[in-house]
Amino acid sequence: MFGVAPFEVATKARSESALWLAEAVATFGLILTMFGALRWRAEMVPTMVGLYIAAAYWFTASTSFANPAVTIARALTAHSPASRRRQCAFIAAQTSGALVGLVLSVWLFGQPVTRGEQT
C-alpha cells in the first residue's frame, strides 16, 4: 500500500540506557493514567490512554513503545531495538515501569470501583 517492504531489518540501534529509562517512565505513566481514569471516570479510559500515548511519544526519548507487544511488532521495522538483548531490555524496562505504576496506583487510587458498587 505504501510501496515499502512489509518487513524490514532494523537499522537504527536503540540500546542506550536512557531509552530504557524512558520506557520505564512511559509505561509507569501509562499505568497511572489507566488506573486513575478507571477509578474516577471509567468511560474515559480509552480517551485518556490515547491522549497519554500521543503525549508520551513527544516527551520520552524512546518515543514511548510502553507495551511489550509494540516492542515485538517494531522489531520488524527499521525503528526497533535491533537485537534480542535490546528487545529484552525494553521489555524489562516496560515491565518494571508497569509494576511500579501498579503498586503506586493501588496505593493512590485504591481498588477500582466495579459496576454496581458505590464508593
C-alpha positions as CSV (number, residue, x, y, z in Angstrom):
1,M,0.0,0.0,0.0
2,F,2.9,2.4,0.8
3,G,5.4,1.0,-1.6
4,V,7.7,-0.4,1.1
5,A,8.5,-4.0,2.1
6,P,6.2,-5.4,4.8
7,F,9.2,-6.4,6.9
8,E,12.5,-4.6,7.3
9,V,15.7,-5.3,9.0
10,A,16.3,-2.8,11.9
11,T,19.0,-0.3,11.1
12,K,18.7,2.2,14.0
13,A,20.2,0.9,17.2
14,R,18.2,1.7,20.3
15,S,20.5,0.5,23.0
16,E,21.2,3.4,25.3
17,S,20.2,3.0,28.9
18,A,18.5,6.4,28.7
19,L,16.0,4.9,26.3
20,W,15.3,2.0,28.7
21,L,14.7,4.5,31.5
22,A,12.4,6.4,29.2
23,E,10.5,3.2,28.5
24,A,10.1,2.5,32.2
25,V,8.9,6.1,32.8
26,A,6.5,5.9,29.8
27,T,5.0,2.7,31.0
28,F,4.8,3.9,34.6
29,G,2.8,6.9,33.4
30,L,0.5,4.8,31.2
31,I,-0.4,2.6,34.1
32,L,-1.1,5.6,36.4
33,T,-3.2,7.2,33.7
34,M,-5.2,4.0,33.1
35,F,-5.8,3.3,36.8
36,G,-6.6,6.9,37.6
37,A,-9.1,7.1,34.8
38,L,-10.6,3.7,35.8
39,R,-11.0,4.9,39.4
40,W,-12.7,8.2,38.6
41,R,-14.1,8.1,35.1
42,A,-14.0,4.6,33.7
43,E,-15.7,5.6,30.5
44,M,-12.7,7.9,29.8
45,V,-10.1,5.2,29.9
46,P,-9.8,4.8,26.0
47,T,-9.6,8.6,25.5
48,M,-7.1,9.1,28.3
49,V,-4.8,6.2,27.1
50,G,-4.9,7.7,23.6
51,L,-4.0,11.1,24.8
52,Y,-1.3,9.8,27.1
53,I,0.4,7.8,24.3
54,A,0.3,10.7,22.0
55,A,1.9,13.0,24.6
56,A,4.4,10.3,25.7
57,Y,5.5,9.9,22.1
58,W,6.7,13.5,22.2
59,F,8.1,13.7,25.8
60,T,10.1,10.4,26.0
61,A,13.4,9.7,24.4
62,S,12.2,6.3,23.3
63,T,9.0,7.5,21.6
64,S,7.1,5.5,24.2
65,F,6.6,2.0,23.0
66,A,5.2,1.5,26.5
67,N,3.9,-2.0,25.6
68,P,5.8,-5.3,25.0
69,A,3.5,-6.1,22.1
70,V,4.6,-2.9,20.4
71,T,8.2,-3.6,21.1
72,I,7.9,-7.0,19.4
73,A,5.9,-5.6,16.5
74,R,8.5,-2.8,16.0
75,A,11.2,-5.5,15.8
76,L,10.1,-6.0,12.3
77,T,10.7,-2.3,11.3
78,A,13.7,0.0,10.8
79,H,12.9,1.8,14.1
80,S,13.4,-1.0,16.6
81,P,15.8,-2.4,19.1
82,A,17.9,-4.4,16.6
83,S,18.9,-7.4,18.8
84,R,17.0,-9.7,21.1
85,R,19.1,-8.4,24.0
86,R,17.9,-4.9,23.3
87,Q,14.3,-6.0,22.9
88,C,14.6,-7.9,26.2
89,A,15.9,-4.7,27.8
90,F,13.0,-2.7,26.5
91,I,10.5,-5.3,27.7
92,A,12.3,-5.5,31.1
93,A,12.1,-1.7,31.4
94,Q,8.4,-1.7,30.4
95,T,7.7,-4.5,33.0
96,S,9.5,-2.7,35.8
97,G,7.7,0.6,35.0
98,A,4.3,-1.2,34.9
99,L,5.0,-2.9,38.2
100,V,6.0,0.3,40.0
101,G,3.0,2.1,38.4
102,L,0.7,-0.7,39.5
103,V,1.9,-0.5,43.1
104,L,1.6,3.3,43.2
105,S,-1.8,3.2,41.5
106,V,-3.2,0.8,44.1
107,W,-1.7,3.0,46.9
108,L,-3.0,6.3,45.4
109,F,-6.4,5.2,44.0
110,G,-7.3,2.0,46.0
111,Q,-9.1,-0.8,44.3
112,P,-11.0,0.2,41.1
113,V,-14.8,0.6,41.6
114,T,-16.6,-2.0,39.5
115,R,-20.1,-1.7,38.1
116,G,-22.8,-1.8,40.7
117,E,-20.5,-0.7,43.6
118,Q,-20.8,2.6,45.3
119,T,-17.9,4.5,46.9
